[in-house]
């Protein structure tokens, strides 16, 4: 099997027949222009769909939380106690009261939607955790989970989306697949590089960027990370530690130069993708 989206096609070729397609595929195969891909099994596709359902549930929950926050802001209820959606913030929400009956009903409905979507997300995550210790995901989840910021569910998402890591001959190819490389338009002596391409798999790119926020602070191994290291080989743990030291330093140096942290996270996510590719092809 080959990747349909990577089959070269001339812009001026507007005639399509089975005979012409067969000749073109044979010619491209002979010249090595076709990219082979591994077809995922039915179980891998099913778990991938469940991981994507989790992503949709996270998006729905965040949207419901923003609606509730906007409602409170419109009516002068401003949270000033630090991070939102902590236990302290939840207690603050429970203590809010509105004199108008319509406002009180609106507030109750918004909170009910948040709670319903949070319960649905927890149910999906509980179903996904059962697959972390099942073949063919066990080895990949344990090895990827040794890296800081890559939780069990994050590792399962990467494993189900990538499937075959060895189809990428080098790290830069995998970085391009997830759309974390800079776009470029160069001609002659002029070189222009723009924003990241955002090509390829958006689910992998989102998971990588989410994971790198754990590298904002100095390298360390907390209790959760040490627990994920149990059962991993010494070589995997050593590679994960080298990656953590480099990425934490990289995040710190870029943050000193850049004002927008999302740009820093994207740059660090590109390097993290290279470390994860190296781990899975070692």
Secondary structure by P-SEA (a helix, b strand, c coil): cccccccccccccccccaaaaaaaaaaaaaaccbbbbbbbcaaaaaaaaaaaaaaaaaaaaaaaaaaaaaaaaaacccccccccccaaaaaaaaacccccaaaaaaaaaaaaaaaaaaaaaaaaaaaaaaaccccccaaaaaaaaccccccaaaaaaaaaaaccccccccaaaaaaaaccbbbbbbcccbbbbccccccccaaaaaaaaaaaccccccccccaaaaaaaccccaaaaaaaaaaaaaaaaaaaaaaaccccaaaaaaaaaaaaaaaaaaaaac
